[in-house]
């Protein structure tokens, strides 16, 4: 959500180029999603930011850190989200970044048909970043997996799910007229 606020042109480009743009909460904080009494503002705020850019609502949600409580799952289900996880976990989020070639080689060994690979484009709530090793890992793993016979698809294509829902149209009611006799 915050990255959508900071980089709307990138979000629009991702959407236009056919990538799934999903919700990952607004500030990537664990407590907002784990506490029982929270109302889901972190979901709604991110959805709003993304929707304003792409003109539709995201329907895919990846929980920060992969943490999901039953009540957070209920909040997401009530909002029409499908929760997306992964099965190939990279440590590209570490600081300092691990060597990109090693990250790619491990991810390649762990990949199976239907795998979802987890890579990070930045760090939570950090506006400027340079993910040079993650970029290096992606540049290595994409051709390597293609050479192994894999095809890259979006999560929505892989799981045969809608990535988006239309924005609800606001209903404007005519103002009430006062009737005098």
Order of alpha helices (4+ residues) and beta strands (2+ residues): alpha-alpha-alpha-alpha-beta-beta-alpha-beta-beta-alpha-beta-alpha-alpha-beta
